[in-house]
């Protein structure tokens, strides 16, 4: 059945990995704003997969298949399957990436350069590593 939590989580993980690959390509092509945006969404998708896998989908907004952007750091922060320090790091990464993404997408007066793109990619990669998203076969 395709609607089992395990299957839904796997789809989010696959999408997250593809989105992170896209973010890397955008950085290589010097499209820094789009890179930052995709890096955030890769992290969002990876974290969402973990929330679904550990049963937090019941806490998503009614009628949604995913958490709100505001809600996600707290859902990850409450996941008992991670150490307290890891939860703290992941919450910070999600918040910082969201802030960078909002600047990249909506604040044309804010400079989004190569350094910003690399920082976003590093944060997303750290989140993937901590959640073990990169190495999971679906």
C-alpha positions, -999 to 999 in steps of 0.1 A, spaced: 0 0 0 14 34 -10 0 53 19 18 35 47 40 58 68 71 39 57 63 45 20 54 82 25 86 87 45 106 70 17 91 92 -9 100 123 11 136 110 15 140 103 -22 127 138 -30 150 153 -4 181 137 -19 171 148 -54 164 183 -42 199 185 -25 215 173 -58 197 201 -76 209 226 -50 245 215 -56 240 219 -94 225 253 -89 256 263 -68 279 250 -95 260 271 -120 263 302 -98 225 305 -93 230 312 -56 195 323 -47 179 292 -62 206 271 -45 198 284 -11 161 279 -17 166 243 -28 190 236 1 163 247 25 136 226 9 160 196 8 164 199 46 127 205 50 119 173 30 145 152 49 132 164 83 96 157 72 105 122 62 117 116 98 86 131 113 64 108 92 86 78 101 83 84 138 46 91 138 44 129 140 22 131 109 -8 133 133 5 167 144 6 182 108 -20 208 101 -54 193 93 -56 182 57 -18 186 51 6 158 42 35 178 57 43 201 87 42 239 85 75 256 82 70 271 117 62 237 131 90 216 117 119 227 140 98 219 171 87 185 157 124 176 151 133 191 185 108 167 202 120 135 184 133 112 212 152 91 187 179 118 186 203 131 213 194 164 228 225 181 212 215 167 178 180 180 182 193 214 191 216 215 161 189 204 137 164 229 150 190 257 146 198 245 110 161 244 100 156 279 114 187 294 98 181 277 64 145 290 64 158 325 71 183 323 43 157 309 20 133 337 27 160 362 21 169 345 -12 133 342 -23 119 375 -12 146 400 -3 161 413 -35 181 439 -15 199 412 4 231 398 -12 230 360 -17 265 351 -28 286 320 -33 295 320 4 259 320 14 251 292 -10 280 271 3 269 277 39 233 266 30 246 235 13 268 227 43 239 231 68 216 209 46 243 183 44 248 183 81 211 178 86 211 149 61 241 133 79 226 137 114 193 122 102 211 96 81 191 105 50 219 103 24 227 66 30 192 52 33 182 29 4 145 31 -5 
